[in-house]
Amino acid sequence: MRISLAQQLRKYFIMGSQNCEQDPVTILESAAKAGITAFQFREKGIGSLAGDEKLKLGKKLRQICREYHILFIVNDDVELVDLLDADGIHVGQADQSVTELRKQYPDKLIGLSVSNRTEVENSPTHLVDYLGAGPIYGTTTKSDAKTPVGTEWIRTLRNQFPNIPIVGIGGINTSNASSVIHAGANGVAVISSITQATNIVEAVKKL
Ligand code: 3NM
């Protein structure tokens, strides 16, 4: 049975080596075994890898996603999308244009972050496969994160886009994830509640 994209985005784990105190490969393996449904390789910010090192890590993480039948999305790096044959790409408002990406990748998944109405108005939402909504809660993981928008933002987006899969992001953990889903999101996207968990398997299951 084929599951829908909305279902595949249910437990969406995002990670780069800069988020990890232990081996990212081990972390992704544990998270995959425990039941994440999608993964985004986001090698970005202070301490992140570049060039060959980034590619080498990406190849290992891509392989794990293949083994576990987990979606593999790359954050804002078309070269890596091609080299790793990713399932899709996720971009923010300041990244590559969705219009160009859609031309380049008619068949890959494209995810776009939106944080407010102006961003939505200025975005070609008809070209995206899913929307990332956030930051829902306060987060210390992304240094340039905007002011938290709360679950109300999910309700607003859901009303405007009844049929586009929506994932909440930013400060989501095992305690507040259900509020994000109740507000209308199809899934939760998390970094630290998995990378920083003392027990990754338990954290993924609770989510
Ligand atoms: N994007 P954590 S917030 C990567 O609002 C990212 O678009 C955000 O990390 C956005 O789960 C964020 O540790 C960081 O809060 C999410």
py3Dmol code that shows the C-alpha trace and the ligand (Angstrom):
import py3Dmol

protein = """\
ATOM      1  CA  MET A   1       0.000   0.000   0.000  1.00  0.00           C
ATOM      2  CA  ARG A   2       1.296   3.467  -0.917  1.00  0.00           C
ATOM      3  CA  ILE A   3       1.044   5.991   1.844  1.00  0.00           C
ATOM      4  CA  SER A   4       0.297   9.639   1.156  1.00  0.00           C
ATOM      5  CA  LEU A   5       2.898  12.392   1.392  1.00  0.00           C
ATOM      6  CA  ALA A   6       0.990  13.848   4.346  1.00  0.00           C
ATOM      7  CA  GLN A   7       1.432  10.541   6.190  1.00  0.00           C
ATOM      8  CA  GLN A   8       5.085  10.332   5.209  1.00  0.00           C
ATOM      9  CA  LEU A   9       5.714  13.713   6.780  1.00  0.00           C
ATOM     10  CA  ARG A  10       4.269  12.684  10.137  1.00  0.00           C
ATOM     11  CA  LYS A  11       7.544  12.356  12.060  1.00  0.00           C
ATOM     12  CA  TYR A  12      10.012  14.448  10.162  1.00  0.00           C
ATOM     13  CA  PHE A  13      13.515  14.430  11.607  1.00  0.00           C
ATOM     14  CA  ILE A  14      15.952  17.167  10.562  1.00  0.00           C
ATOM     15  CA  MET A  15      19.668  16.982  11.310  1.00  0.00           C
ATOM     16  CA  GLY A  16      23.147  18.028  10.328  1.00  0.00           C
ATOM     17  CA  SER A  17      26.404  17.110  12.027  1.00  0.00           C
ATOM     18  CA  GLN A  18      26.392  20.522  13.748  1.00  0.00           C
ATOM     19  CA  ASN A  19      23.336  19.396  15.735  1.00  0.00           C
ATOM     20  CA  CYS A  20      24.996  16.254  17.041  1.00  0.00           C
ATOM     21  CA  GLU A  21      27.081  15.427  20.067  1.00  0.00           C
ATOM     22  CA  GLN A  22      27.412  11.845  18.897  1.00  0.00           C
ATOM     23  CA  ASP A  23      27.877  10.274  15.473  1.00  0.00           C
ATOM     24  CA  PRO A  24      25.066  11.505  13.157  1.00  0.00           C
ATOM     25  CA  VAL A  25      24.993   8.129  11.425  1.00  0.00           C
ATOM     26  CA  THR A  26      24.277   6.361  14.715  1.00  0.00           C
ATOM     27  CA  ILE A  27      21.623   8.936  15.609  1.00  0.00           C
ATOM     28  CA  LEU A  28      19.827   8.565  12.273  1.00  0.00           C
ATOM     29  CA  GLU A  29      19.986   4.777  12.492  1.00  0.00           C
ATOM     30  CA  SER A  30      18.344   4.819  15.920  1.00  0.00           C
ATOM     31  CA  ALA A  31      15.712   7.312  14.806  1.00  0.00           C
ATOM     32  CA  ALA A  32      14.994   5.301  11.653  1.00  0.00           C
ATOM     33  CA  LYS A  33      14.606   2.071  13.606  1.00  0.00           C
ATOM     34  CA  ALA A  34      12.302   3.834  16.041  1.00  0.00           C
ATOM     35  CA  GLY A  35       9.934   5.030  13.324  1.00  0.00           C
ATOM     36  CA  ILE A  36      10.682   8.454  11.852  1.00  0.00           C
ATOM     37  CA  THR A  37       8.904   8.786   8.507  1.00  0.00           C
ATOM     38  CA  ALA A  38      11.005  11.483   6.801  1.00  0.00           C
ATOM     39  CA  PHE A  39      14.487  12.916   7.137  1.00  0.00           C
ATOM     40  CA  GLN A  40      16.037  16.216   6.077  1.00  0.00           C
ATOM     41  CA  PHE A  41      19.801  16.559   5.781  1.00  0.00           C
ATOM     42  CA  ARG A  42      20.399  20.126   6.941  1.00  0.00           C
ATOM     43  CA  GLU A  43      24.131  20.697   7.120  1.00  0.00           C
ATOM     44  CA  LYS A  44      24.011  24.401   7.884  1.00  0.00           C
ATOM     45  CA  GLY A  45      25.341  26.992  10.311  1.00  0.00           C
ATOM     46  CA  ILE A  46      28.281  27.124  12.692  1.00  0.00           C
ATOM     47  CA  GLY A  47      30.335  23.929  12.763  1.00  0.00           C
ATOM     48  CA  SER A  48      28.685  22.398   9.707  1.00  0.00           C
ATOM     49  CA  LEU A  49      30.587  20.390   7.120  1.00  0.00           C
ATOM     50  CA  ALA A  50      31.165  21.462   3.521  1.00  0.00           C
ATOM     51  CA  GLY A  51      32.445  19.977   0.270  1.00  0.00           C
ATOM     52  CA  ASP A  52      33.569  16.358   0.283  1.00  0.00           C
ATOM     53  CA  GLU A  53      32.942  15.880   3.990  1.00  0.00           C
ATOM     54  CA  LYS A  54      29.356  17.008   3.611  1.00  0.00           C
ATOM     55  CA  LEU A  55      28.885  14.704   0.627  1.00  0.00           C
ATOM     56  CA  LYS A  56      30.455  11.756   2.421  1.00  0.00           C
ATOM     57  CA  LEU A  57      28.136  12.127   5.409  1.00  0.00           C
ATOM     58  CA  GLY A  58      25.173  12.730   3.106  1.00  0.00           C
ATOM     59  CA  LYS A  59      25.837   9.445   1.298  1.00  0.00           C
ATOM     60  CA  LYS A  60      25.747   7.492   4.557  1.00  0.00           C
ATOM     61  CA  LEU A  61      22.546   9.180   5.722  1.00  0.00           C
ATOM     62  CA  ARG A  62      20.941   8.701   2.315  1.00  0.00           C
ATOM     63  CA  GLN A  63      21.703   5.006   2.472  1.00  0.00           C
ATOM     64  CA  ILE A  64      20.019   4.629   5.857  1.00  0.00           C
ATOM     65  CA  CYS A  65      16.890   6.323   4.502  1.00  0.00           C
ATOM     66  CA  ARG A  66      16.827   3.921   1.565  1.00  0.00           C
ATOM     67  CA  GLU A  67      17.125   0.921   3.854  1.00  0.00           C
ATOM     68  CA  TYR A  68      14.281   2.090   6.080  1.00  0.00           C
ATOM     69  CA  HIS A  69      12.086   3.509   3.276  1.00  0.00           C
ATOM     70  CA  ILE A  70      12.217   6.972   4.778  1.00  0.00           C
ATOM     71  CA  LEU A  71      11.894  10.104   2.634  1.00  0.00           C
ATOM     72  CA  PHE A  72      15.265  11.788   2.135  1.00  0.00           C
ATOM     73  CA  ILE A  73      15.076  15.558   1.672  1.00  0.00           C
ATOM     74  CA  VAL A  74      18.047  17.898   1.315  1.00  0.00           C
ATOM     75  CA  ASN A  75      18.006  21.408   2.733  1.00  0.00           C
ATOM     76  CA  ASP A  76      18.759  24.084   0.121  1.00  0.00           C
ATOM     77  CA  ASP A  77      21.556  22.418  -1.881  1.00  0.00           C
ATOM     78  CA  VAL A  78      20.726  21.401  -5.441  1.00  0.00           C
ATOM     79  CA  GLU A  79      24.130  19.909  -6.071  1.00  0.00           C
ATOM     80  CA  LEU A  80      23.592  17.509  -3.198  1.00  0.00           C
ATOM     81  CA  VAL A  81      20.036  16.742  -4.323  1.00  0.00           C
ATOM     82  CA  ASP A  82      21.541  15.473  -7.581  1.00  0.00           C
ATOM     83  CA  LEU A  83      24.571  13.712  -6.128  1.00  0.00           C
ATOM     84  CA  LEU A  84      22.515  11.888  -3.515  1.00  0.00           C
ATOM     85  CA  ASP A  85      19.425  11.390  -5.658  1.00  0.00           C
ATOM     86  CA  ALA A  86      17.316  12.909  -2.894  1.00  0.00           C
ATOM     87  CA  ASP A  87      13.538  12.594  -2.891  1.00  0.00           C
ATOM     88  CA  GLY A  88      13.248  16.335  -2.564  1.00  0.00           C
ATOM     89  CA  ILE A  89      14.536  19.691  -1.431  1.00  0.00           C
ATOM     90  CA  HIS A  90      13.474  22.042   1.351  1.00  0.00           C
ATOM     91  CA  VAL A  91      14.000  25.773   1.059  1.00  0.00           C
ATOM     92  CA  GLY A  92      13.376  28.858   3.148  1.00  0.00           C
ATOM     93  CA  GLN A  93      12.286  32.288   1.988  1.00  0.00           C
ATOM     94  CA  ALA A  94      15.845  33.525   1.424  1.00  0.00           C
ATOM     95  CA  ASP A  95      16.962  30.391  -0.444  1.00  0.00           C
ATOM     96  CA  GLN A  96      16.629  29.375  -4.093  1.00  0.00           C
ATOM     97  CA  SER A  97      13.434  30.300  -5.845  1.00  0.00           C
ATOM     98  CA  VAL A  98      10.726  27.653  -5.820  1.00  0.00           C
ATOM     99  CA  THR A  99       9.785  28.574  -9.385  1.00  0.00           C
ATOM    100  CA  GLU A 100      13.302  27.756 -10.601  1.00  0.00           C
ATOM    101  CA  LEU A 101      13.457  24.604  -8.527  1.00  0.00           C
ATOM    102  CA  ARG A 102      10.160  23.359  -9.923  1.00  0.00           C
ATOM    103  CA  LYS A 103      11.488  23.847 -13.457  1.00  0.00           C
ATOM    104  CA  GLN A 104      14.636  21.967 -12.565  1.00  0.00           C
ATOM    105  CA  TYR A 105      12.826  19.216 -10.656  1.00  0.00           C
ATOM    106  CA  PRO A 106       9.371  18.549 -12.057  1.00  0.00           C
ATOM    107  CA  ASP A 107       9.141  15.289 -10.114  1.00  0.00           C
ATOM    108  CA  LYS A 108      10.917  15.912  -6.835  1.00  0.00           C
ATOM    109  CA  LEU A 109       9.299  17.030  -3.614  1.00  0.00           C
ATOM    110  CA  ILE A 110       9.680  20.708  -2.803  1.00  0.00           C
ATOM    111  CA  GLY A 111       9.069  21.998   0.713  1.00  0.00           C
ATOM    112  CA  LEU A 112       8.921  25.668   1.600  1.00  0.00           C
ATOM    113  CA  SER A 113       9.067  27.409   4.986  1.00  0.00           C
ATOM    114  CA  VAL A 114       6.494  30.101   5.647  1.00  0.00           C
ATOM    115  CA  SER A 115       6.292  32.160   8.824  1.00  0.00           C
ATOM    116  CA  ASN A 116       3.686  34.817   8.099  1.00  0.00           C
ATOM    117  CA  ARG A 117       1.006  36.005   5.685  1.00  0.00           C
ATOM    118  CA  THR A 118       3.355  38.194   3.657  1.00  0.00           C
ATOM    119  CA  GLU A 119       5.633  35.254   2.970  1.00  0.00           C
ATOM    120  CA  VAL A 120       2.655  33.188   1.867  1.00  0.00           C
ATOM    121  CA  GLU A 121       1.413  35.960  -0.428  1.00  0.00           C
ATOM    122  CA  ASN A 122       4.843  36.232  -2.029  1.00  0.00           C
ATOM    123  CA  SER A 123       5.326  32.473  -2.484  1.00  0.00           C
ATOM    124  CA  PRO A 124       4.286  30.280  -5.428  1.00  0.00           C
ATOM    125  CA  THR A 125       2.482  27.893  -3.076  1.00  0.00           C
ATOM    126  CA  HIS A 126       0.846  26.096  -6.019  1.00  0.00           C
ATOM    127  CA  LEU A 127       4.310  24.735  -6.915  1.00  0.00           C
ATOM    128  CA  VAL A 128       5.191  23.241  -3.535  1.00  0.00           C
ATOM    129  CA  ASP A 129       4.450  19.780  -2.196  1.00  0.00           C
ATOM    130  CA  TYR A 130       4.358  20.758   1.456  1.00  0.00           C
ATOM    131  CA  LEU A 131       4.707  23.774   3.734  1.00  0.00           C
ATOM    132  CA  GLY A 132       6.899  24.091   6.808  1.00  0.00           C
ATOM    133  CA  ALA A 133       5.246  26.354   9.386  1.00  0.00           C
ATOM    134  CA  GLY A 134       7.277  27.933  12.116  1.00  0.00           C
ATOM    135  CA  PRO A 135       8.862  28.541  14.389  1.00  0.00           C
ATOM    136  CA  ILE A 136       5.828  27.351  16.339  1.00  0.00           C
ATOM    137  CA  TYR A 137       7.588  27.562  19.715  1.00  0.00           C
ATOM    138  CA  GLY A 138      10.851  29.123  20.860  1.00  0.00           C
ATOM    139  CA  THR A 139      13.934  27.347  19.545  1.00  0.00           C
ATOM    140  CA  THR A 140      17.626  27.702  20.265  1.00  0.00           C
ATOM    141  CA  THR A 141      18.629  25.387  17.419  1.00  0.00           C
ATOM    142  CA  LYS A 142      18.352  27.962  14.629  1.00  0.00           C
ATOM    143  CA  SER A 143      20.221  31.135  15.497  1.00  0.00           C
ATOM    144  CA  ASP A 144      18.261  33.312  13.053  1.00  0.00           C
ATOM    145  CA  ALA A 145      14.844  31.841  13.829  1.00  0.00           C
ATOM    146  CA  LYS A 146      11.988  34.323  13.743  1.00  0.00           C
ATOM    147  CA  THR A 147       9.646  35.108  16.642  1.00  0.00           C
ATOM    148  CA  PRO A 148       7.513  32.075  17.555  1.00  0.00           C
ATOM    149  CA  VAL A 149       4.176  32.096  15.771  1.00  0.00           C
ATOM    150  CA  GLY A 150       2.296  29.523  17.874  1.00  0.00           C
ATOM    151  CA  THR A 151      -0.150  26.864  16.755  1.00  0.00           C
ATOM    152  CA  GLU A 152      -2.497  29.606  15.527  1.00  0.00           C
ATOM    153  CA  TRP A 153      -0.291  29.856  12.441  1.00  0.00           C
ATOM    154  CA  ILE A 154      -1.008  26.213  11.649  1.00  0.00           C
ATOM    155  CA  ARG A 155      -4.766  26.885  11.908  1.00  0.00           C
ATOM    156  CA  THR A 156      -4.435  29.869   9.580  1.00  0.00           C
ATOM    157  CA  LEU A 157      -2.465  27.907   6.993  1.00  0.00           C
ATOM    158  CA  ARG A 158      -4.770  24.913   7.229  1.00  0.00           C
ATOM    159  CA  ASN A 159      -7.796  27.131   6.532  1.00  0.00           C
ATOM    160  CA  GLN A 160      -6.094  28.705   3.549  1.00  0.00           C
ATOM    161  CA  PHE A 161      -4.645  25.436   2.211  1.00  0.00           C
ATOM    162  CA  PRO A 162      -6.946  22.542   3.036  1.00  0.00           C
ATOM    163  CA  ASN A 163      -5.049  20.180   0.738  1.00  0.00           C
ATOM    164  CA  ILE A 164      -1.342  20.967   1.113  1.00  0.00           C
ATOM    165  CA  PRO A 165       0.516  18.880   3.690  1.00  0.00           C
ATOM    166  CA  ILE A 166       1.749  21.104   6.529  1.00  0.00           C
ATOM    167  CA  VAL A 167       4.501  20.350   9.036  1.00  0.00           C
ATOM    168  CA  GLY A 168       5.085  22.405  12.163  1.00  0.00           C
ATOM    169  CA  ILE A 169       8.677  23.219  13.104  1.00  0.00           C
ATOM    170  CA  GLY A 170      10.524  24.979  15.901  1.00  0.00           C
ATOM    171  CA  GLY A 171      10.661  24.004  19.569  1.00  0.00           C
ATOM    172  CA  ILE A 172       8.477  20.944  19.082  1.00  0.00           C
ATOM    173  CA  ASN A 173       8.986  18.141  21.604  1.00  0.00           C
ATOM    174  CA  THR A 174       7.267  15.068  22.983  1.00  0.00           C
ATOM    175  CA  SER A 175       5.048  17.226  25.223  1.00  0.00           C
ATOM    176  CA  ASN A 176       3.750  19.758  22.719  1.00  0.00           C
ATOM    177  CA  ALA A 177       3.741  17.751  19.446  1.00  0.00           C
ATOM    178  CA  SER A 178       0.102  16.738  19.859  1.00  0.00           C
ATOM    179  CA  SER A 179      -1.002  20.415  20.026  1.00  0.00           C
ATOM    180  CA  VAL A 180       0.660  20.984  16.651  1.00  0.00           C
ATOM    181  CA  ILE A 181      -1.213  18.049  15.131  1.00  0.00           C
ATOM    182  CA  HIS A 182      -4.508  19.111  16.750  1.00  0.00           C
ATOM    183  CA  ALA A 183      -4.093  22.575  15.209  1.00  0.00           C
ATOM    184  CA  GLY A 184      -4.175  20.936  11.775  1.00  0.00           C
ATOM    185  CA  ALA A 185      -0.601  19.968  10.920  1.00  0.00           C
ATOM    186  CA  ASN A 186       0.029  16.655   9.184  1.00  0.00           C
ATOM    187  CA  GLY A 187       3.357  16.244  10.890  1.00  0.00           C
ATOM    188  CA  VAL A 188       6.023  17.598  13.200  1.00  0.00           C
ATOM    189  CA  ALA A 189       9.562  18.479  12.135  1.00  0.00           C
ATOM    190  CA  VAL A 190      12.127  18.321  14.921  1.00  0.00           C
ATOM    191  CA  ILE A 191      15.842  18.617  15.474  1.00  0.00           C
ATOM    192  CA  SER A 192      16.809  18.820  19.138  1.00  0.00           C
ATOM    193  CA  SER A 193      14.044  16.703  20.621  1.00  0.00           C
ATOM    194  CA  ILE A 194      15.725  13.785  18.825  1.00  0.00           C
ATOM    195  CA  THR A 195      19.412  14.800  18.600  1.00  0.00           C
ATOM    196  CA  GLN A 196      19.500  15.841  22.271  1.00  0.00           C
ATOM    197  CA  ALA A 197      17.339  13.025  23.610  1.00  0.00           C
ATOM    198  CA  THR A 198      18.911  10.789  26.226  1.00  0.00           C
ATOM    199  CA  ASN A 199      16.922   7.937  24.706  1.00  0.00           C
ATOM    200  CA  ILE A 200      16.343   8.483  20.975  1.00  0.00           C
ATOM    201  CA  VAL A 201      14.101   5.473  20.468  1.00  0.00           C
ATOM    202  CA  GLU A 202      11.815   6.548  23.291  1.00  0.00           C
ATOM    203  CA  ALA A 203      11.717  10.164  22.036  1.00  0.00           C
ATOM    204  CA  VAL A 204      10.733   9.106  18.508  1.00  0.00           C
ATOM    205  CA  LYS A 205       8.067   6.732  19.788  1.00  0.00           C
ATOM    206  CA  LYS A 206       6.595   9.380  22.100  1.00  0.00           C
ATOM    207  CA  LEU A 207       6.482  11.913  19.293  1.00  0.00           C
TER     208      LEU A 207
END
"""
ligand_1 = """\
16
3NM
N 13.614 26.035 10.915
P 14.297 22.406 17.024
S 12.950 26.526 13.304
C 15.493 24.452 11.110
O 11.050 28.309 11.817
C 14.451 25.298 11.702
O 11.644 27.652 9.847
C 12.755 26.746 11.650
O 14.922 22.956 15.683
C 11.749 27.640 11.075
O 13.406 21.290 16.674
C 14.204 25.437 13.060
O 15.499 21.927 17.799
C 14.926 24.758 14.175
O 13.619 23.558 17.700
C 14.169 23.581 14.701
"""
view = py3Dmol.view(width=600, height=400)
view.addModel(protein, "pdb")
view.setStyle({"model": 0}, {"cartoon": {"style": "trace"}})
view.addModel(ligand_1, "xyz")
view.setStyle({"model": 1}, {"stick": {}})
view.zoomTo()
view.show()
